[in-house]
């Protein structure tokens, strides 16, 4: 991924994070605590996605047996994938 594409992706994910926080605040003001907590969770999720993207890590989340997260780090110099070091849940 080109550096300018990474910048756009990080910006997009951080904007989603901020939007989720705004939604959480509105839900909390309307005494919808569990939905507010859900939006806070997703706000953190989007922010972590942004941080990982900035560091060249992409991942997918799938619940298939014990394999929960697969992460792939891209080499900054060649753009090639570097194999993940392990899987969560093993």
C-alpha positions as CSV (number, residue, x, y, z in Angstrom):
1,X,0.0,0.0,0.0
2,X,1.3,3.4,-0.9
3,X,2.1,5.8,2.0
4,X,-0.7,8.2,0.8
5,X,-3.2,5.4,0.8
6,X,-2.2,4.5,4.4
7,X,-2.7,8.1,5.4
8,X,-6.2,8.1,3.9
9,X,-7.0,4.8,5.6
10,X,-5.8,5.9,9.0
11,X,-7.8,9.1,8.7
12,X,-10.9,7.3,7.7
13,X,-10.7,4.8,10.6
14,X,-10.0,7.6,13.1
15,X,-13.0,9.5,11.8
16,X,-15.1,6.4,12.3
17,X,-13.8,6.1,15.9
18,X,-14.7,9.7,16.6
19,X,-18.2,9.2,15.1
20,X,-18.7,6.2,17.3
21,X,-17.8,8.2,20.4
22,X,-20.3,10.9,19.4
23,X,-23.0,8.2,19.0
24,X,-22.0,6.8,22.4
25,X,-22.5,10.2,24.0
26,X,-25.9,10.6,22.5
27,X,-27.0,7.1,23.6
28,X,-25.7,7.7,27.1
29,X,-27.6,11.0,27.3
30,X,-30.7,9.0,26.4
31,X,-30.0,6.4,29.1
32,X,-29.2,3.7,26.6
33,X,-26.2,2.4,28.5
34,X,-25.6,-1.0,26.8
35,X,-25.8,0.6,23.3
36,X,-23.5,3.3,24.4
37,X,-21.0,0.8,25.6
38,X,-21.2,-1.0,22.3
39,X,-20.3,2.3,20.5
40,X,-17.4,2.9,22.8
41,X,-16.1,-0.6,22.0
42,X,-16.3,0.0,18.3
43,X,-14.6,3.4,18.8
44,X,-11.7,1.6,20.3
45,X,-11.8,-1.1,17.6
46,X,-11.6,1.5,14.8
47,X,-8.8,3.4,16.6
48,X,-6.8,0.2,16.9
49,X,-7.4,-0.6,13.2
50,X,-6.0,2.9,12.4
51,X,-2.9,2.3,14.6
52,X,-2.2,-1.1,13.0
53,X,-2.7,0.3,9.5
54,X,-0.2,3.0,10.3
55,X,2.3,0.3,11.3
56,X,1.6,-1.8,8.1
57,X,-0.6,-4.5,9.7
58,X,-3.8,-5.6,8.2
59,X,-6.1,-8.2,9.8
60,X,-9.4,-9.9,9.5
61,X,-11.6,-11.1,12.3
62,X,-13.4,-14.4,11.9
63,X,-14.7,-16.9,14.4
64,X,-13.9,-20.3,12.9
65,X,-12.9,-22.7,15.6
66,X,-10.0,-21.3,17.6
67,X,-8.7,-19.0,14.9
68,X,-10.0,-15.6,15.9
69,X,-7.6,-13.1,14.3
70,X,-5.3,-13.4,11.4
71,X,-2.8,-10.6,11.0
72,X,-0.5,-9.9,8.2
73,X,2.3,-7.4,8.3
74,X,3.5,-5.9,5.0
75,X,7.1,-5.1,4.5
76,X,7.4,-1.3,4.2
77,X,10.2,-1.6,1.6
78,X,8.8,-4.2,-0.8
79,X,5.1,-4.3,0.1
80,X,5.3,-8.1,0.4
81,X,3.4,-10.0,3.1
82,X,5.4,-11.2,6.1
83,X,3.8,-14.3,7.6
84,X,2.0,-13.8,11.0
85,X,3.9,-14.9,14.1
86,X,1.0,-16.7,15.7
87,X,-2.7,-16.9,16.1
88,X,-4.8,-15.9,19.1
89,X,-6.6,-18.8,20.8
90,X,-4.1,-21.5,20.1
